[in-house]
């Protein structure tokens, strides 16, 4: 973050906004964003969960599967975080199917995606201290589209390359936009706290 992100995004609001600047900042954030993805996976899904499983003598250690070999986003979602996936499957997906008499499977799947995206965005909002639904939009819209487009019927290794490419770009978008908003909140604080002001990203209008 100190080497690859702070020097780029700290003074980005001092530059005039342009599509070229935005695209370059996204590609610049792709590498540190991917590092963040892998570090988060190692820290939370491997070290943290295994540490508590060891202390609590919890025998089932399948917190994740080989998500890095996935050739489809549907398989990636099933293997990235097995704990969350299984909870959503048994307590959200299956229950909604039961309530709807096993109809509208795609609608139920969409509802589960929205629930997961909302919770993820809530965690980021509480952590960062500002509302900027980048994670929600990528997860609830593009994640759903890719889940239906890149499904389990594709078996060629090229789909694994495409999945990693989309992951790289997605991490770059998230890191770039959240960093821009972080520094915009610092450089251009709200003079009057209103609901509209709190939910409108400061990076859209902050230019020093």
C-alpha positions in Angstrom: 0.0 0.0 0.0 2.8 2.4 1.0 4.8 1.7 -2.2 2.2 1.2 -4.8 -1.0 3.0 -3.7 -0.4 6.0 -1.5 1.9 7.9 -3.9 -0.6 7.4 -6.7 -4.0 8.0 -5.0 -3.0 10.6 -2.3 -2.9 13.4 -4.8 -5.2 12.0 -7.5 -8.0 14.4 -6.5 -5.6 17.3 -7.4 -5.7 16.2 -11.1 -8.5 17.0 -13.4 -10.8 14.0 -13.9 -10.5 12.1 -17.1 -11.4 8.6 -18.3 -7.7 8.1 -19.1 -6.7 8.9 -15.5 -9.3 6.6 -14.1 -8.4 3.7 -16.4 -4.6 4.1 -15.6 -5.3 4.2 -11.9 -7.3 1.0 -12.2 -4.6 -0.8 -14.0 -2.0 0.6 -11.6 -4.1 -0.9 -8.7 -4.4 -4.3 -10.3 -1.1 -5.7 -8.9 -1.6 -4.5 -5.3 -5.2 -5.4 -5.4 -4.3 -9.0 -6.4 -1.7 -9.0 -3.6 -4.5 -7.9 -1.2 -6.8 -10.7 -2.5 -4.2 -13.4 -1.9 -3.1 -12.0 1.5 -6.7 -11.8 2.7 -7.2 -15.4 1.6 -4.1 -16.5 3.5 -4.7 -14.5 6.6 -8.5 -15.0 7.0 -9.4 -18.3 5.3 -6.2 -20.2 6.1 -4.4 -18.8 9.2 -7.3 -17.3 11.2 -9.8 -20.1 10.7 -7.2 -22.9 11.2 -5.9 -21.2 14.3 -9.4 -21.1 15.9 -10.1 -24.6 14.7 -6.9 -25.8 16.4 -7.8 -24.0 19.7 -11.4 -25.2 19.7 -10.4 -28.7 18.5 -12.7 -28.4 15.5 -12.1 -31.4 13.3 -13.6 -30.2 9.9 -10.9 -28.0 8.4 -12.3 -27.6 4.9 -12.6 -23.9 4.9 -11.8 -23.6 1.2 -11.1 -25.8 -1.7 -8.8 -25.3 -4.8 -10.5 -22.2 -6.0 -7.4 -21.1 -7.9 -8.0 -24.0 -10.3 -11.6 -22.9 -11.0 -12.7 -22.7 -14.7 -16.0 -21.0 -13.9 -17.2 -18.3 -11.5 -19.9 -20.7 -10.2 -17.2 -23.1 -9.0 -15.1 -20.2 -7.7 -17.9 -19.1 -5.5 -18.4 -22.6 -4.2 -14.7 -23.1 -3.4 -13.4 -19.7 -2.3 -15.1 -19.7 1.1 -16.8 -23.0 1.8 -18.1 -21.9 5.2 -20.0 -18.9 3.9 -21.1 -20.8 0.8 -22.5 -23.7 2.8 -24.3 -21.4 5.2 -25.9 -19.4 2.3 -26.8 -22.7 0.5 -28.5 -24.4 3.4 -30.0 -21.4 5.3 -30.9 -19.0 2.4 -31.0 -20.9 -0.9 -32.7 -24.1 0.3 -35.1 -22.2 2.6 -36.2 -19.8 -0.2 -36.7 -22.7 -2.5 -38.8 -24.5 0.1 -40.9 -21.3 0.6 -41.4 -20.9 -3.2 -42.2 -24.6 -3.7 -38.9 -25.2 -5.6 -39.8 -22.7 -8.3 -37.9 -19.6 -9.6 -34.5 -21.2 -9.0 -32.7 -18.4 -10.8 -34.6 -15.8 -8.9 -33.7 -17.5 -5.6 -30.0 -17.6 -6.7 -30.2 -13.9 -7.5 -31.7 -13.2 -4.0 -28.8 -15.1 -2.4 -26.3 -13.1 -4.4 -27.9 -9.9 -3.2 -27.9 -11.0 0.4 -24.2 -11.9 0.2 -23.3 -8.7 -1.7 -25.2 -6.6 0.9 -23.4 -8.2 3.8 -20.0 -7.8 2.2 -20.7 -4.1 1.4 -22.0 -3.5 5.0 -18.7 -4.9 6.4 -16.6 -2.6 4.1 -18.8 0.4 4.9 -18.4 -0.1 8.6 -14.6 -0.7 8.2 -13.9 2.3 6.0 -16.4 4.7 7.6 -18.0 5.7 4.3 -20.5 4.3 1.9 -19.3 3.6 -1.6 -21.0 0.4 -3.0 -18.2 -0.7 -5.4 -18.1 -4.2 -3.9 -21.9 -4.5 -4.0 -22.1 -3.5 -7.7 -19.3 -5.8 -8.8 -20.7 -8.7 -6.8 -24.4 -8.2 -7.3 -24.3 -7.3 -11.0 -21.1 -8.5 -12.7 -20.7 -11.5 -10.3 -24.2 -12.7 -11.2 -23.6 -12.2 -14.9 -20.3 -14.1 -14.9 -21.9 -16.8 -12.7 -24.5 -17.5 -15.4 -22.1 -17.0 -18.3 -19.0 -18.9 -17.0 -20.7 -22.0 -15.6 -19.5 -25.5 -15.0 -20.0 -26.7 -18.6 -16.8 -24.9 -19.6 -13.9 -27.2 -19.0 -11.0 -25.7 -21.1 -8.0 -24.3 -19.2 -8.5 -21.0 -21.0 -11.5 -20.4 -18.8 -9.2 -20.5 -15.8 -7.0 -17.8 -17.4 -10.1 -15.7 -18.1 -11.3 -16.1 -14.5 -8.0 -14.9 -13.1 -8.0 -12.0 -15.6 -11.4 -10.9 -14.4 -10.2 -11.3 -10.8 -7.2 -9.1 -11.5 -9.3 -6.4 -13.1 -12.0 -6.6 -10.4 -9.5 -6.2 -7.6 -7.9 -3.2 -9.5 -11.3 -1.5 -9.8 -12.1 -2.1 -6.1 -8.8 -0.9 -4.8 -8.6 2.1 -7.1 -12.1 3.4 -6.4 -11.9 2.8 -2.6 -8.5 4.5 -2.4 -9.9 7.5 -4.4 -12.9 7.7 -2.1 -10.7 7.4 1.1 -8.5 10.4 0.1 -11.5 12.4 -1.1 -13.1 12.0 2.3 -9.9 13.4 3.8 -9.4 16.3 1.3 -13.0 17.3 0.9 -14.9 16.6 4.2 -18.6 17.3 4.4 -19.5 20.8 5.7 -23.0 19.6 6.6 -23.9 16.0 7.2 -27.0 15.2 5.3 -28.3 11.8 4.2 -27.7 12.6 0.5 -24.2 13.8 1.3 -23.3 10.7 3.3 -24.4 8.3 0.5 -22.9 10.3 -2.4 -19.3 9.4 -3.0 -17.0 12.4 -2.4 -14.6 11.3 -5.1 -17.1 12.3 -7.7 -16.9 16.0 -6.9 -13.7 16.5 -4.9 -11.2 18.4 -7.0 -8.6 20.5 -5.2 
